Amino acid sequence: MTAAQEPRQNPPRSDGRDTGHERLPHLDATGAARMVDVTAKGSSARTATATGCVLLSTAAVSALRADEVPKGDALAVARIAGIQGAKRTPDLVPLCHPIAVHGVDVHLEVTDRGVEIAATVRTADRTGVEMEALTCVMTAALGLIDMIKALDPEACVVDVRLEEKTGGTSGDWRRSGERDVPGT
């Protein structure tokens, strides 16, 4: 057997927990990526909330606050982009299941540093909506940047992360605090 034919092994974790592919449901017996079969799982109410920020110049923030963005209502476009992104997540993230998205709330707040984005996605399905919430935040951010790029070509997306999730067999989870980010 050549090295290319041998099953891939996951590197050891620094916390000592097992990372063998037999414990990771997205890997088959050979270590290849696969879509997890959720047929036997029951449907349950689930939510996920994610956040992020688009950093903007002072001029771009001023234009948003004065409703003077040349392309139009940038915040409305960003909100709709986020909702659309949540609904289209399985088309963008290869191993995500297509699920019924039952609700999406997108909150955008203009601050001195840019626009803070918070998104909550809800379903009553067999798998969670964490990826949908994250995709919602990212597509809202991209929609905003598309609307504001003429005023601020240096706009950038930062701090996108899952804040909490509820429901499912693994139960509720909430971010415990700040994690060190490499390079900061």
C-alpha positions in Angstrom: 0.0 0.0 0.0 1.4 3.4 -1.0 1.3 6.4 1.3 -1.5 7.9 -0.8 -3.6 4.7 -0.3 -3.2 4.5 3.5 -6.0 5.7 5.6 -5.4 9.3 6.8 -4.8 9.7 10.5 -5.7 12.8 12.4 -2.9 14.6 14.3 -2.9 14.3 18.0 -4.6 17.1 19.9 -2.8 19.2 22.4 -5.4 18.4 25.0 -4.8 14.7 24.8 -8.3 13.8 23.6 -8.6 11.1 21.0 -8.9 12.3 17.4 -9.1 9.0 15.6 -11.4 9.2 12.6 -13.7 6.5 14.1 -14.9 9.1 16.5 -15.5 11.8 14.0 -18.8 11.3 12.2 -17.8 13.3 9.1 -15.1 10.8 8.3 -15.6 7.2 7.0 -13.6 4.2 8.0 -10.8 5.2 5.6 -10.7 8.8 6.8 -12.5 10.3 3.8 -15.0 13.0 4.3 -18.7 12.0 4.1 -22.1 13.5 4.9 -23.4 12.2 8.2 -26.6 10.1 8.0 -29.1 11.8 10.3 -32.1 9.5 9.3 -32.4 8.0 12.7 -32.3 11.3 14.6 -35.5 12.9 15.8 -36.5 16.4 14.9 -36.2 18.9 17.7 -36.3 22.7 18.1 -32.8 24.2 17.6 -31.3 27.6 17.5 -27.9 29.1 16.9 -26.6 32.6 17.3 -23.5 33.9 15.6 -21.8 37.4 15.5 -19.3 39.3 13.5 -18.2 42.8 12.6 -17.4 44.7 9.4 -14.7 47.3 10.2 -15.2 50.5 8.3 -13.6 53.9 7.9 -15.0 56.9 9.7 -16.4 58.2 6.4 -18.3 55.0 5.7 -19.7 55.0 9.2 -20.8 58.6 8.8 -22.5 57.7 5.4 -24.4 54.8 7.0 -25.5 57.0 9.9 -26.7 59.7 7.6 -28.3 57.3 5.2 -26.1 58.6 2.4 -24.6 55.5 0.9 -24.6 56.0 -2.9 -25.9 52.5 -3.7 -28.9 52.8 -1.3 -29.9 51.2 2.0 -26.8 49.2 2.8 -28.2 47.8 6.0 -31.4 46.6 4.4 -29.4 44.8 1.7 -27.1 43.3 4.3 -30.0 42.0 6.3 -31.6 40.4 3.3 -28.3 38.9 2.2 -27.9 37.4 5.6 -31.3 35.8 5.5 -30.7 34.5 2.0 -27.3 33.1 3.1 -28.8 31.2 6.0 -31.3 29.5 3.6 -28.6 28.7 1.1 -26.0 27.3 3.5 -26.0 23.7 2.1 -25.2 25.0 -1.3 -22.1 26.7 0.1 -20.8 24.3 2.8 -20.2 20.9 1.3 -21.2 18.6 4.2 -24.2 20.6 5.5 -27.6 19.0 5.4 -30.4 20.8 3.7 -32.8 21.6 6.5 -35.9 23.7 7.0 -34.9 27.1 8.2 -37.9 28.3 10.2 -36.7 31.7 11.3 -33.8 34.1 10.8 -33.2 37.3 12.8 -30.4 39.6 11.6 -29.5 42.6 13.8 -27.1 45.2 12.4 -25.8 48.0 14.6 -23.7 50.9 13.3 -20.9 51.6 15.8 -17.9 53.9 15.7 -15.7 51.0 14.4 -18.2 49.7 11.7 -21.2 47.5 11.8 -21.8 44.8 14.4 -23.8 41.8 13.1 -25.8 39.3 15.2 -27.8 36.5 13.6 -30.1 33.9 15.2 -31.4 31.0 13.1 -34.1 28.6 14.2 -35.3 25.2 13.0 -37.2 22.1 14.1 -35.2 19.5 12.3 -32.7 16.6 12.7 -29.5 18.7 12.8 -28.5 22.1 14.1 -28.3 25.5 12.5 -24.8 26.6 13.6 -23.4 26.7 10.1 -26.5 28.6 8.9 -26.0 31.2 11.6 -22.4 31.6 10.7 -23.2 31.8 7.0 -25.9 34.4 7.7 -23.3 36.6 9.4 -20.8 36.2 6.6 -23.3 36.9 3.8 -24.7 39.9 5.6 -21.1 41.2 6.0 -20.4 40.6 2.3 -23.7 42.3 1.3 -22.7 45.3 3.4 -19.2 45.5 1.9 -20.7 45.3 -1.6 -22.9 48.3 -0.8 -20.1 50.3 0.8 -17.0 49.4 -1.1 -16.9 52.6 -3.2 -16.7 54.6 0.1 -14.4 52.2 1.8 -12.4 49.7 -0.3 -10.5 48.6 2.9 -13.6 47.4 4.7 -13.0 44.0 6.3 -14.9 41.3 8.2 -13.6 40.3 11.6 -14.6 38.2 14.7 -17.1 35.9 13.1 -18.0 33.2 15.6 -20.7 31.1 17.1 -22.0 32.5 20.3 -24.5 29.9 21.4 -26.7 27.0 20.3 -29.7 25.3 21.8 -31.4 21.9 21.3 -30.3 18.7 19.8 -28.8 15.6 21.4 -25.7 17.5 22.5 -27.8 20.1 24.4 -27.2 23.8 24.8 -23.8 25.4 24.4 -22.7 29.0 25.1 -19.3 30.6 24.3 -17.4 30.6 27.6 -15.2 33.6 26.9 -12.6 35.0 24.6 -10.2 32.6 22.8 -6.7 33.6 21.9 -6.5 34.3 18.2 -3.1 33.5 16.6 -1.3 36.6 15.4 -3.1 39.1 17.7 
